[in-house]
Amino acid sequence: MTAVFAFADIVAIGAAKAVLSGGLRIPEDISIIGFDGIDEAEFYHPSLDTISQPADRMALSSVELLFDVLQGVKTRHLVYESSLLKRGSCMLLKNNIS
């Protein structure tokens, strides 16, 4: 295994802890990337690469959609842009290789 893509940053932090406890290095031995873009992932060592989502906009839209449903308005499907935050826990990202 050379990489872990965790479904949430908190899971990526747990995976990183397990990797480091096993005597391996991040990203030299195993790359790790999370999903969510939580601020705490930046302060882990090494800082975790993550996929960031616009959480505030998503929460606001969820409330608006809920009110629409309660008022009988037809539901909509919303898609938000995400972004990759390169912080140093993935070897390919660290070396700027795509």
Secondary structure, DSSP 4 states (H G I P E B T S, - for coil): --EEE-SSHHHHHHHHHHHHHTT--TTTT-EEEEEE--THHHHSSSPPEEEE--HHHHHHHHHHHHHHHHTTPPP-------EEE--SS-HHHHTT--
